[in-house]
Amino acid sequence: MIATARALLAAARALLALALLAVFYALVAAMVLLWAAFLVAALWTAGTPEATTPPTTVVTACAAFAPIVFGMVWAVIRTGRPAAPREDAVTVTRRGAPELWRTVEELALDVGTRPPGYIKLTAEVNASVTEDAPLLGLAPGRRVLYLGLPLLAGLSPAELRAVLAHELGHFSGRHSRFGAVAHRSAAGLVAARQAIQDASAANDLVRLYAGVPLLLLGLYTHVFRWLTRPVRRRQELEADREAARVAGPGAVADALCSTAALEAAWQEFLADFVVPMRRTTGRVPDDPFRAFAHMVEAPELREPMAALRARAVERPAEPDDAHPALAVRLERLERLERLARQPAQEPGAEPFPSPQPLSVQPRYAVELGRVLLSGPDAGTRVPWRDWLTELAEHRATRILTPLAEAVRGVEETEGMGRPKAEPDTLTIHRVLRLLDGGRRMPLARALNARLPEGGRMPRGDQTEQDPLAPLAEALAVLIGAQLVAPGTAYWAMNWTGPSILVPPDGIAPETIRTWADTAVRLPGQTQRLGLHLAALGVDERAPLPTPAPRGKARRISIAPGATGPARQRITAVRALALTVLLGLTGLTFVLWANRDEPSYPGTPVTRWNDRYQPGGGTGTEPTPFPTYQRPTFPAWPTPPTYRLPPRSVPSIHIEPIIPRSTP
């Protein structure tokens, strides 16, 4: 009953998360329509006859909002389409890893699902499955299994089998469908926030109002993750239970603890060994994963790895992590193991057979190493065994540089110049000469002052309690370098401390260190040390051999700055805003310049009603355009005819009074 209620609650959370995603799509659509409406209004206003100036304010606002609108649209597109193939992964064929493919197919059959179509190796201490399905992951699609190559190098076969069963358990429980929706949605929300942040960094106008959208989008992302996190964590526990059924609860528990420890060890391997060697010598291993396996299998790392496993169990789950806390998962697996035990089972019997080791061809590791250590400062690739030898030598002899500076400084300060017969390089004779002259304490203080903070040599309280210890160790390293140069000795790698000098046969490794410590601490013992060195064939006056240059020096900057992708995004935002601003400004100016002039007093003057323009009409019907004939002029009005006013006096008939002529 409780399990059913939890399942219903998880389903309700999933539906609510999908509804929240739909609301996000609707908000983005409303934002796009509102931006388009402002744009259309600006263009329409620019073409009206009443516009006295172009609408520069609206145009500037549209250009300022363009990066945010396009960023939100890109976020929606990103959530709706399948994820692009990872560029930092190497595809493994069946011929390249037949045991791995056979194991994956067998485990897929055991958990009741179809196997993945592709297996890809990554440089992460992690394994995951994806289903690049369309329609927000609601339809079946291509299945891909990502497997971190450090897991192949550090996990036992049983633990690796448990990891694969866990990932395939996500397929059998159809977790990849909801996981794809949750992952893409979260990635889209993060991309939208990144778009607003990039727009704020590239545009001062956007920075004025970007705070409120960032706050609202952050709250939206927080609510979405709060809804999807319990569902995804429940799916992880279901995948653990399926892996425990196939590979055994004990193997799954060991795999979880070992993976957490390997993740910390892998980061330390890259930060403390690979990166410093690349910066100082320009050399990187061709197969860093084999070198990492050599480190994990070292006897001196058994206790540190156990400590890492213990700390991983005590560490709580991250707020944004889809995986439950390791302690919770181990508790569930221990409960399953107690339930799986049978009283009739013989003690010591193994319910699950021991799997065979899984391996891939070395060419995949070399190819993935090129992807991991790429770029202009990738360095020169050397065989990983030779790189380990160079790493041991580098870690042992790096104290000789501050020793040479300290010897030169004490000689100048104390007025004890170097002998003219010796070159200006560090030699055993120059160090013994300062010890014979009673300059051991000034030399020790000068050396301690030049030791790098956080380096191999102790600093702080331990150095203050025994200031001669670093000088004794430096002298032992100098003697060891003179023995290694002709090939009579070599440096052995020690992952938790300084490299170990393996002297010629018949001499214990601690013997040379004891000789150097006695010569530094006790006056008058330098001659005895000289006799021992002469017996080994070491010349006190021989200069320290300098290695050939292996690569040009690199300038390392620790100043914070934007990464390459961030700079590209900021540049794209600036280009987008500038393009929209210039385009809208030019278009509105053209519309404003070609607008029609208003007529006075009220009716606008157009070519349809302007009778004083060629082709002008009456205002009701347009007249045809004028033709190129002789111009016609309007007829002059005829003046009115002059008429006499009517007679105002009566007319007189004079005919009766005119005399007639007689015949």
C-alpha positions as CSV (number, residue, x, y, z in Angstrom):
1,M,0.0,0.0,0.0
2,I,2.8,2.4,0.9
3,A,4.7,1.5,-2.3
4,T,1.5,2.2,-4.4
5,A,1.1,5.6,-2.7
6,R,4.7,6.5,-3.4
7,A,4.3,5.4,-7.0
8,L,1.2,7.6,-7.4
9,L,3.0,10.5,-5.8
10,A,5.9,10.1,-8.2
11,A,3.5,10.0,-11.1
12,A,1.8,13.1,-9.9
13,R,5.1,14.9,-9.6
14,A,6.1,13.8,-13.1
15,L,2.8,15.1,-14.6
16,L,3.1,18.4,-12.7
17,A,6.7,18.8,-14.0
18,L,5.4,18.2,-17.6
19,A,2.7,20.8,-17.0
20,L,5.2,23.2,-15.7
21,L,7.3,22.6,-18.8
22,A,4.2,23.4,-21.0
23,V,3.7,26.6,-19.1
24,F,7.3,27.5,-19.8
25,Y,6.6,27.0,-23.5
26,A,3.5,29.1,-23.3
27,L,5.4,31.9,-21.6
28,V,8.1,31.9,-24.2
29,A,5.5,32.0,-27.0
30,A,3.8,34.9,-25.3
31,M,7.1,36.7,-25.0
32,V,7.8,36.2,-28.7
33,L,4.4,37.5,-29.7
34,L,4.7,40.5,-27.5
35,W,8.1,41.3,-28.9
36,A,6.8,40.9,-32.5
37,A,3.8,43.1,-31.7
38,F,6.2,45.9,-30.5
39,L,8.2,45.5,-33.6
40,V,5.2,45.7,-35.9
41,A,4.0,48.7,-34.0
42,A,7.3,50.5,-34.4
43,L,7.4,49.9,-38.2
44,W,3.8,51.0,-38.6
45,T,4.3,54.1,-36.6
46,A,7.4,55.1,-38.6
47,G,5.3,55.1,-41.8
48,T,2.3,57.2,-40.6
49,P,2.1,60.8,-41.9
50,E,1.8,62.2,-38.4
51,A,5.3,60.8,-37.4
52,T,7.7,63.7,-36.9
53,T,10.7,61.6,-35.9
54,P,11.6,57.9,-36.2
55,P,10.6,55.8,-33.2
56,T,14.1,55.3,-31.9
57,T,13.0,54.4,-28.3
58,V,10.9,51.4,-29.5
59,V,13.6,50.3,-31.9
60,T,16.3,50.4,-29.2
61,A,14.0,48.4,-26.8
62,C,13.3,45.8,-29.4
63,A,17.1,45.5,-30.1
64,A,17.8,45.2,-26.4
65,F,15.2,42.5,-25.9
66,A,16.3,40.5,-29.1
67,P,19.1,38.5,-27.4
68,I,16.7,37.5,-24.5
69,V,13.9,36.5,-26.9
70,F,16.3,34.5,-29.2
71,G,17.9,32.9,-26.1
72,M,14.5,31.7,-24.8
73,V,13.5,30.4,-28.2
74,W,16.8,28.5,-28.4
75,A,16.1,27.1,-25.0
76,V,12.8,25.7,-26.2
77,I,14.4,24.3,-29.3
78,R,17.0,22.6,-27.2
79,T,14.4,21.0,-24.9
80,G,12.4,19.7,-27.9
81,R,15.1,18.0,-29.9
82,P,17.3,15.0,-29.0
83,A,20.7,15.7,-27.5
84,A,23.6,16.0,-30.0
85,P,26.2,13.3,-29.8
86,R,29.0,14.0,-27.4
87,E,32.2,15.1,-29.0
88,D,34.4,13.9,-26.1
89,A,33.3,10.2,-26.5
90,V,34.8,7.4,-28.6
91,T,32.6,4.8,-30.1
92,V,33.5,1.2,-29.4
93,T,32.8,-1.5,-32.0
94,R,32.1,-5.1,-31.4
95,R,35.4,-6.1,-32.9
96,G,37.3,-3.7,-30.6
97,A,35.7,-4.9,-27.4
98,P,33.9,-8.3,-27.8
99,E,33.9,-9.1,-24.1
100,L,32.3,-5.8,-23.2
101,W,29.6,-6.1,-25.9
102,R,28.8,-9.7,-24.9
103,T,28.5,-8.7,-21.2
104,V,26.2,-5.8,-22.0
105,E,23.9,-7.9,-24.2
106,E,23.7,-10.7,-21.5
107,L,22.9,-8.2,-18.8
108,A,20.3,-6.6,-21.1
109,L,18.6,-10.0,-21.5
110,D,18.7,-10.5,-17.7
111,V,17.0,-7.2,-16.9
112,G,14.5,-7.7,-19.7
113,T,15.3,-4.9,-22.1
114,R,16.8,-4.5,-25.5
115,P,20.6,-3.7,-25.5
116,P,21.9,-0.3,-26.5
117,G,22.8,0.4,-30.1
118,Y,26.1,2.1,-29.3
119,I,28.7,1.9,-26.5
120,K,30.9,5.0,-26.2
121,L,33.8,5.6,-23.9
122,T,34.3,8.8,-22.0
123,A,37.0,10.2,-19.8
124,E,34.6,10.6,-16.8
125,V,34.4,8.4,-13.7
126,N,30.7,7.8,-14.5
127,A,28.4,5.6,-16.6
128,S,25.1,6.7,-18.1
129,V,22.5,5.8,-20.6
130,T,20.6,8.0,-23.0
131,E,17.8,7.5,-25.4
132,D,17.8,10.1,-28.1
133,A,14.1,9.9,-28.6
134,P,11.9,12.5,-30.4
135,L,8.8,14.2,-29.0
136,L,10.5,15.1,-25.7
137,G,11.6,11.6,-25.2
138,L,8.0,10.2,-25.3
139,A,8.7,8.0,-28.3
140,P,11.4,5.2,-28.5
141,G,14.7,6.2,-30.0
142,R,18.4,5.3,-30.3
143,R,19.9,4.0,-27.1
144,V,23.5,4.8,-26.2
145,L,25.6,3.5,-23.2
146,Y,28.3,5.9,-22.0
147,L,31.0,4.2,-20.0
148,G,33.9,6.0,-18.3
149,L,37.3,4.5,-19.1
150,P,38.6,5.2,-15.6
151,L,36.0,2.8,-14.4
152,L,37.4,0.1,-16.6
153,A,40.8,0.9,-15.2
154,G,39.9,1.0,-11.5
155,L,36.9,-1.3,-10.9
156,S,37.0,-5.1,-10.5
157,P,35.0,-7.2,-13.0
158,A,32.2,-7.8,-10.5
159,E,31.9,-4.1,-9.7
160,L,31.9,-3.2,-13.4
161,R,29.2,-5.7,-14.1
162,A,27.1,-4.2,-11.4
163,V,27.6,-0.7,-12.9
164,L,26.4,-1.9,-16.3
165,A,23.4,-3.7,-14.8
166,H,22.4,-0.5,-13.0
167,E,22.5,1.5,-16.2
168,L,20.6,-1.1,-18.2
169,G,18.1,-1.2,-15.3
170,H,17.1,2.4,-16.3
171,F,16.2,1.0,-19.7
172,S,14.1,-1.8,-18.3
173,G,12.2,0.6,-16.0
174,R,11.7,3.1,-18.9
175,H,13.5,5.7,-16.8
176,S,15.3,7.1,-19.8
177,R,12.0,8.6,-21.2
178,F,11.3,10.8,-18.1
179,G,15.0,11.3,-17.6
180,A,15.4,12.7,-21.1
181,V,12.5,15.1,-20.5
182,A,13.8,16.2,-17.1
183,H,17.4,16.6,-18.4
184,R,16.5,18.5,-21.5
185,S,14.1,20.7,-19.6
186,A,16.6,21.5,-17.0
187,A,19.2,22.1,-19.7
188,G,16.8,24.4,-21.5
189,L,16.2,26.5,-18.4
190,V,19.9,26.7,-17.7
191,A,20.4,27.7,-21.3
192,A,17.8,30.5,-20.9
193,R,19.5,31.8,-17.8
194,Q,22.8,31.7,-19.6
195,A,21.4,33.6,-22.5
196,I,20.1,36.4,-20.2
197,Q,23.5,36.5,-18.4
198,D,25.4,36.7,-21.6
199,A,23.1,39.5,-22.9
200,S,23.6,41.4,-19.6
201,A,27.4,41.0,-20.0
202,A,27.3,42.2,-23.6
203,N,24.7,44.9,-23.4
204,D,24.5,47.6,-20.8
205,L,20.9,48.3,-21.6
206,V,19.9,44.7,-20.9
207,R,21.7,44.8,-17.6
208,L,19.3,47.4,-16.4
209,Y,16.3,45.1,-16.5
210,A,17.8,41.6,-16.5
211,G,17.6,41.2,-12.8
212,V,13.9,40.5,-12.7
213,P,13.9,37.9,-15.5
214,L,16.8,36.1,-14.0
215,L,15.1,36.0,-10.6
216,L,11.9,34.7,-12.1
217,L,13.7,32.1,-14.2
218,G,15.8,31.0,-11.3
219,L,12.7,30.4,-9.2
220,Y,11.1,28.5,-12.1
221,T,14.2,26.3,-12.4
222,H,14.2,25.7,-8.7
223,V,10.6,24.6,-8.7
224,F,11.1,22.4,-11.7
225,R,14.1,20.6,-10.1
226,W,12.2,20.3,-6.8
227,L,9.5,18.4,-8.6
228,T,11.7,16.2,-10.7
229,R,14.4,15.4,-8.2
230,P,12.4,12.9,-6.0
231,V,11.2,11.1,-9.2
232,R,14.8,10.7,-10.5
233,R,16.1,9.6,-7.2
234,R,13.4,7.0,-6.9
235,Q,14.4,5.8,-10.3
236,E,18.0,5.4,-9.1
237,L,16.9,3.3,-6.2
238,E,14.8,1.1,-8.6
239,A,17.9,0.7,-10.9
240,D,20.0,-0.3,-7.8
241,R,17.4,-3.0,-7.0
242,E,17.4,-4.3,-10.5
243,A,21.2,-4.4,-10.5
244,A,21.2,-6.2,-7.2
245,R,19.0,-8.8,-8.5
246,V,21.3,-9.5,-11.5
247,A,24.8,-8.9,-10.1
248,G,24.3,-9.1,-6.3
249,P,23.7,-6.5,-3.6
250,G,27.3,-6.7,-2.4
251,A,28.8,-6.1,-5.8
252,V,26.5,-3.1,-6.3
253,A,27.5,-1.6,-2.9
254,D,31.2,-2.1,-3.6
255,A,30.8,-0.5,-7.1
256,L,29.1,2.6,-5.6
257,C,31.8,3.1,-3.0
258,S,34.6,2.4,-5.4
259,T,33.2,4.8,-8.0
260,A,33.1,7.6,-5.5
261,A,36.7,6.9,-4.5
262,L,37.8,6.7,-8.1
263,E,36.2,10.0,-8.9
264,A,38.3,11.8,-6.3
265,A,41.4,9.9,-7.2
266,W,41.0,10.7,-10.9
267,Q,40.7,14.4,-10.2
268,E,43.8,14.3,-8.0
269,F,45.7,12.4,-10.7
270,L,44.9,15.0,-13.3
271,A,45.5,18.0,-11.0
272,D,48.7,16.8,-9.2
273,F,50.5,14.8,-11.8
274,V,49.3,15.3,-15.4
275,V,48.8,19.0,-15.4
276,P,52.1,19.9,-13.6
277,M,54.1,17.7,-15.9
278,R,52.5,19.3,-18.9
279,R,53.2,22.8,-17.7
280,T,56.9,22.2,-16.7
281,T,58.1,19.6,-19.2
282,G,55.4,19.7,-22.0
283,R,55.1,15.9,-21.8
284,V,51.8,13.9,-21.4
285,P,51.1,10.2,-21.5
286,D,49.7,8.7,-24.6
287,D,47.4,6.5,-22.4
288,P,46.6,8.4,-19.2
289,F,44.1,5.7,-18.2
290,R,46.8,3.0,-18.0
291,A,48.9,5.4,-15.9
292,F,45.9,6.0,-13.7
293,A,45.4,2.2,-13.3
294,H,49.1,1.9,-12.2
295,M,48.4,4.6,-9.5
296,V,45.2,2.9,-8.3
297,E,46.9,-0.5,-8.0
298,A,49.9,1.0,-6.0
299,P,50.3,-0.5,-2.5
300,E,50.8,2.9,-0.9
301,L,47.3,4.0,-2.1
302,R,45.3,1.3,-0.3
303,E,44.8,3.3,2.9
304,P,44.1,6.6,1.1
305,M,41.5,4.8,-1.2
306,A,39.9,3.3,1.9
307,A,39.7,6.8,3.4
308,L,38.1,8.1,0.3
309,R,35.5,5.4,0.4
310,A,34.7,6.2,4.0
311,R,34.3,9.9,3.3
312,A,32.1,9.2,0.3
313,V,29.7,7.3,2.5
314,E,29.5,10.2,5.0
315,R,29.0,12.9,2.3
316,P,25.4,14.0,1.9
317,A,23.8,14.3,-1.5
318,E,24.1,17.5,-3.5
319,P,20.9,19.6,-3.8
320,D,20.9,19.4,-7.6
321,D,22.1,15.8,-7.8
322,A,19.6,13.3,-9.2
323,H,21.3,10.5,-7.2
324,P,20.4,9.9,-3.5
325,A,23.0,10.0,-0.8
326,L,25.4,7.1,-0.9
327,A,24.5,6.1,2.7
328,V,20.8,5.8,1.7
329,R,21.6,3.6,-1.3
330,L,23.9,1.4,0.8
331,E,21.3,1.0,3.4
332,R,18.7,-0.2,0.8
333,L,21.3,-2.6,-0.7
334,E,22.1,-4.0,2.7
335,R,18.4,-4.6,3.3
336,L,18.1,-6.4,0.0
337,E,21.1,-8.6,0.8
338,R,19.6,-9.6,4.1
339,L,16.4,-10.6,2.4
340,A,18.2,-12.5,-0.3
341,R,20.1,-14.7,2.1
342,Q,18.8,-18.2,2.5
343,P,19.4,-20.3,5.7
344,A,20.1,-23.4,3.7
345,Q,22.9,-21.7,1.8
346,E,26.3,-23.0,2.5
347,P,28.8,-20.6,4.1
348,G,31.2,-19.2,1.6
349,A,29.1,-20.2,-1.4
350,E,28.8,-17.5,-4.1
351,P,25.3,-17.0,-5.5
352,F,26.7,-15.0,-8.4
353,P,29.6,-16.4,-10.6
354,S,32.8,-14.4,-10.8
355,P,32.8,-12.5,-14.1
356,Q,35.7,-12.3,-16.5
357,P,37.8,-9.1,-16.8
358,L,36.5,-6.7,-19.4
359,S,39.0,-4.9,-21.6
360,V,39.1,-2.8,-24.7
361,Q,41.8,-2.4,-27.3
362,P,44.6,0.1,-26.4
363,R,43.8,2.2,-29.4
364,Y,40.6,3.4,-27.9
365,A,42.4,4.6,-24.8
366,V,45.0,6.4,-26.9
367,E,42.3,8.1,-29.0
368,L,40.3,9.1,-25.9
369,G,43.6,10.4,-24.4
370,R,44.0,12.8,-27.4
371,V,40.4,14.0,-26.8
372,L,41.1,14.6,-23.1
373,L,44.5,16.3,-23.5
374,S,43.8,18.4,-26.5
375,G,44.2,22.1,-27.4
376,P,47.2,24.3,-28.3
377,D,49.0,23.4,-25.1
378,A,48.3,19.6,-25.3
379,G,52.0,18.7,-25.0
380,T,54.1,16.0,-26.5
381,R,52.7,12.5,-26.1
382,V,55.1,9.8,-24.9
383,P,54.5,6.2,-24.0
384,W,52.8,6.0,-20.6
385,R,55.6,3.9,-19.0
386,D,58.3,6.4,-20.1
387,W,56.1,9.2,-18.8
388,L,55.9,7.5,-15.4
389,T,59.7,7.3,-15.3
390,E,60.0,11.0,-16.2
391,L,57.3,11.8,-13.6
392,A,59.3,10.0,-10.9
393,E,62.5,11.9,-11.8
394,H,60.7,15.2,-12.0
395,R,59.1,14.8,-8.5
396,A,62.4,13.7,-7.0
397,T,64.7,16.4,-8.5
398,R,62.5,19.5,-8.4
399,I,64.1,20.4,-5.0
400,L,67.4,20.8,-6.7
401,T,66.5,24.2,-8.3
402,P,65.9,25.9,-4.9
403,L,69.0,24.2,-3.6
404,A,71.1,25.7,-6.4
405,E,69.7,29.1,-5.7
406,A,70.3,28.8,-2.0
407,V,73.9,27.7,-2.6
408,R,74.6,30.6,-4.9
409,G,73.0,33.1,-2.5
410,V,74.9,31.9,0.6
411,E,78.2,32.0,-1.3
412,E,77.6,35.6,-2.3
413,T,76.4,36.6,1.1
414,E,79.1,34.9,3.2
415,G,81.8,35.9,0.8
416,M,82.6,32.3,-0.2
417,G,82.8,32.5,-3.9
418,R,82.7,29.3,-5.9
419,P,86.0,27.8,-6.9
420,K,87.2,29.0,-10.3
421,A,87.8,25.4,-11.5
422,E,84.1,24.5,-11.2
423,P,81.4,25.7,-13.5
424,D,78.5,27.7,-12.3
425,T,76.3,24.7,-11.8
426,L,75.2,22.8,-8.7
427,T,77.7,20.2,-7.6
428,I,78.1,18.0,-4.5
429,H,81.5,19.7,-3.7
430,R,79.9,23.1,-3.4
431,V,77.4,21.9,-0.9
432,L,80.0,20.0,1.1
433,R,82.3,23.1,1.0
434,L,79.6,25.2,2.7
435,L,79.0,22.5,5.3
436,D,82.7,22.3,6.1
437,G,82.8,26.1,6.4
438,G,80.1,26.1,9.1
439,R,77.4,27.5,6.8
440,R,74.9,24.7,7.3
441,M,72.3,26.9,9.1
442,P,72.4,29.8,6.6
443,L,72.2,27.3,3.8
444,A,69.2,25.5,5.5
445,R,67.4,28.8,6.1
446,A,68.0,29.9,2.5
447,L,66.7,26.6,1.2
448,N,63.6,26.6,3.4
449,A,62.8,30.2,2.2
450,R,62.8,29.1,-1.4
451,L,60.7,25.9,-1.0
452,P,57.3,26.5,-2.8
453,E,54.2,26.7,-0.6
454,G,52.3,23.4,-0.9
455,G,55.3,21.6,-2.4
456,R,56.7,18.3,-1.6
457,M,59.0,19.5,1.2
458,P,57.5,20.3,4.6
459,R,56.9,23.9,5.6
460,G,55.5,25.5,8.7
461,D,55.8,23.9,12.1
462,Q,57.7,20.8,10.9
463,T,60.3,22.9,9.2
464,E,60.7,25.1,12.2
465,Q,61.2,22.1,14.5
466,D,63.8,20.5,12.2
467,P,65.2,23.1,9.8
468,L,68.0,20.8,8.6
469,A,65.7,18.1,7.3
470,P,65.0,19.7,3.9
471,L,68.7,20.3,3.4
472,A,69.5,16.6,4.2
473,E,66.9,15.4,1.8
474,A,68.1,17.8,-0.9
475,L,71.7,16.5,-0.6
476,A,70.4,12.9,-0.8
477,V,68.5,13.8,-4.0
478,L,71.6,15.5,-5.4
479,I,73.6,12.3,-4.8
480,G,70.9,10.2,-6.3
481,A,70.8,12.4,-9.4
482,Q,74.5,11.8,-9.9
483,L,73.9,8.0,-9.6
484,V,70.9,8.0,-12.0
485,A,72.8,9.9,-14.7
486,P,75.2,7.1,-15.7
487,G,72.4,4.5,-15.2
488,T,73.6,2.8,-12.0
489,A,70.4,3.7,-10.2
490,Y,66.9,4.9,-11.0
491,W,63.9,6.6,-9.5
492,A,60.8,4.6,-8.5
493,M,57.4,6.3,-8.4
494,N,55.8,6.9,-5.1
495,W,52.3,8.3,-5.4
496,T,52.0,9.5,-1.8
497,G,55.4,11.1,-1.3
498,P,58.8,11.7,-2.8
499,S,60.1,9.3,-5.4
500,I,62.3,6.5,-4.1
501,L,65.9,6.1,-5.2
502,V,66.8,2.6,-6.1
503,P,70.6,2.5,-5.7
504,P,73.0,0.0,-7.1
505,D,73.0,-3.6,-5.9
506,G,74.2,-4.1,-2.4
507,I,73.1,-0.8,-1.1
508,A,69.8,-0.2,0.7
509,P,67.6,2.7,-0.4
510,E,67.9,4.3,3.1
511,T,71.7,4.1,3.1
512,I,72.3,7.2,0.9
513,R,69.7,9.2,2.9
514,T,71.5,8.2,6.1
515,W,74.9,9.4,4.7
516,A,73.5,12.7,3.6
517,D,71.7,13.3,6.9
518,T,74.9,12.5,8.9
519,A,77.0,14.9,6.8
520,V,74.5,17.7,7.2
521,R,74.0,17.4,11.0
522,L,77.4,16.3,12.3
523,P,80.4,18.5,11.6
524,G,83.4,16.7,10.2
525,Q,81.4,13.9,8.5
526,T,81.7,15.4,4.9
527,Q,85.0,13.6,4.3
528,R,83.4,10.2,5.2
529,L,80.6,11.0,2.7
530,G,83.2,11.8,0.1
531,L,84.8,8.4,0.6
532,H,81.5,6.6,0.2
533,L,80.8,8.5,-3.0
534,A,84.3,7.7,-4.4
535,A,83.6,4.1,-3.7
536,L,80.4,4.4,-5.8
537,G,82.3,6.1,-8.6
538,V,80.6,9.5,-8.1
539,D,82.7,12.6,-8.8
540,E,82.0,15.4,-6.3
541,R,83.0,18.1,-8.8
542,A,80.9,16.8,-11.6
543,P,78.1,19.2,-12.6
544,L,74.6,18.2,-12.3
545,P,73.4,16.9,-15.7
546,T,70.8,19.1,-17.2
547,P,68.1,17.4,-19.2
548,A,67.6,18.3,-22.8
549,P,64.8,20.7,-23.5
550,R,61.6,18.8,-24.1
551,G,59.3,21.6,-25.0
552,K,59.1,25.3,-24.9
553,A,58.0,27.0,-21.7
554,R,54.4,27.9,-21.3
555,R,53.1,31.1,-19.7
556,I,50.5,30.1,-17.2
557,S,48.0,32.7,-16.0
558,I,45.8,32.3,-13.0
559,A,43.8,35.5,-13.5
560,P,40.1,34.8,-13.8
561,G,38.6,35.3,-17.2
562,A,35.9,34.1,-19.5
563,T,36.4,30.8,-21.2
564,G,36.4,30.3,-24.9
565,P,32.7,29.2,-25.2
566,A,31.6,32.1,-22.9
567,R,33.5,34.6,-25.0
568,Q,31.9,33.2,-28.2
569,R,28.4,33.5,-26.6
570,I,29.0,37.1,-25.5
571,T,30.3,38.0,-29.0
572,A,27.3,36.3,-30.6
573,V,24.9,38.3,-28.3
574,R,26.6,41.6,-29.2
575,A,26.4,40.8,-32.9
576,L,22.8,39.8,-32.7
577,A,21.8,43.0,-30.8
578,L,23.8,45.2,-33.1
579,T,22.3,43.6,-36.2
580,V,18.8,44.0,-35.0
581,L,19.4,47.6,-33.9
582,L,21.0,48.6,-37.3
583,G,18.4,46.7,-39.3
584,L,15.4,48.1,-37.5
585,T,16.9,51.6,-37.5
586,G,17.5,51.5,-41.2
587,L,14.1,50.2,-42.0
588,T,12.2,52.6,-39.8
589,F,14.2,55.5,-41.2
590,V,13.3,54.5,-44.8
591,L,9.6,54.2,-43.8
592,W,9.7,57.5,-42.0
593,A,11.5,59.3,-44.9
594,N,9.0,58.0,-47.5
595,R,5.8,58.8,-45.5
596,D,3.1,61.0,-47.0
597,E,2.9,64.7,-46.1
598,P,-0.4,65.7,-44.3
599,S,-2.8,68.2,-46.1
600,Y,-4.3,71.3,-44.5
601,P,-6.7,72.0,-42.9
602,G,-7.7,68.4,-42.4
603,T,-7.7,66.1,-45.4
604,P,-4.3,64.5,-46.2
605,V,-3.0,65.4,-49.6
606,T,-2.4,62.4,-51.9
607,R,-2.0,61.9,-55.5
608,W,-5.6,60.7,-55.7
609,N,-7.2,64.0,-54.7
610,D,-4.5,66.6,-55.5
611,R,-5.9,68.4,-58.6
612,Y,-2.7,70.5,-59.0
613,Q,-0.5,67.5,-59.6
614,P,-0.4,65.6,-62.9
615,G,-2.8,62.7,-62.6
616,G,-4.7,64.2,-59.7
617,G,-8.3,63.1,-59.3
618,T,-11.5,64.3,-57.8
619,G,-11.0,62.5,-54.5
620,T,-13.5,59.8,-55.3
621,E,-12.0,58.0,-58.2
622,P,-8.4,57.9,-59.2
623,T,-7.6,59.3,-62.7
624,P,-5.1,57.6,-65.0
625,F,-1.5,58.7,-64.9
626,P,-0.6,61.6,-67.3
627,T,0.7,60.9,-70.7
628,Y,3.7,62.6,-72.3
629,Q,1.7,64.8,-74.9
630,R,1.4,68.5,-75.4
631,P,0.2,70.2,-72.3
632,T,-3.4,71.3,-72.2
633,F,-4.4,74.5,-70.5
634,P,-7.8,75.4,-69.2
635,A,-10.0,77.7,-71.5
636,W,-10.1,81.4,-70.6
637,P,-13.6,82.5,-69.5
638,T,-15.5,84.7,-72.1
639,P,-16.3,88.2,-70.9
640,P,-20.0,89.0,-70.6
641,T,-21.6,91.0,-73.5
642,Y,-22.5,94.6,-72.9
643,R,-26.1,95.5,-73.1
644,L,-27.6,99.0,-73.0
645,P,-29.9,99.7,-70.2
646,P,-33.6,99.9,-71.1
647,R,-35.1,103.2,-72.1
648,S,-36.5,105.3,-69.3
649,V,-38.3,108.1,-71.4
650,P,-41.2,107.5,-73.8
651,S,-40.5,107.4,-77.5
652,I,-41.7,110.2,-79.8
653,H,-43.1,109.5,-83.2
654,I,-42.1,112.4,-85.5
655,E,-43.4,111.0,-88.8
656,P,-46.7,112.9,-88.7
657,I,-45.0,116.2,-88.4
658,I,-42.6,115.8,-91.2
659,P,-43.8,117.5,-94.4
660,R,-44.5,115.4,-97.3
661,S,-43.2,116.2,-100.7
662,T,-45.9,117.1,-103.3
663,P,-45.8,115.8,-106.8
